Amino acid sequence: MIQDVGLALWLAVAMVVCFLLMILVYRYALKNDAPVAILRAMSIADPSVPFVGSAVLPLIFGANDSAITIGICTLTINVIMLPIAFSAFGDNGDTVSARLKNTFKKPLVITALLGFMWFPNAHAI
């Protein structure tokens, strides 16, 4: 991804701008409630790259080029777009940082991180 910083920036900016723009359109132009506006914006701006992209993109662009695109889109979705959506759905006033702290306390997350640290070269096996 370091070699493709330009591609990473363009994909991330395009996805986030589309997401925020669609929230504004659904919320204010179409008068939807905030949760509905966010869900509808996610359905437009959150492509199914991690699922559909892994099956389709390698056939079109080759495995190496498509892996970078899939990785960039997945990171953008999981690091930027989902925390925005989750913070909007919070009913108890949790901030994004409080949600992240609670996420890292979950056993499933802890075991995944421990496995990643314990077996850093597992992909080579």
Buried (B, 14 or more C-beta within 10 A) or exposed (E): EEEBEEBBEEBBEEBBEBBBEBBEBBBEEEEBEEEEBBBBBBEBBBBEBBEEBBEEBBEEEEEEBBBBBBBBBBBBBEEEBBBBBBBEEEEEEBEEEEBEEEEEEEEEEEEEEEEEEEEEEEEEE
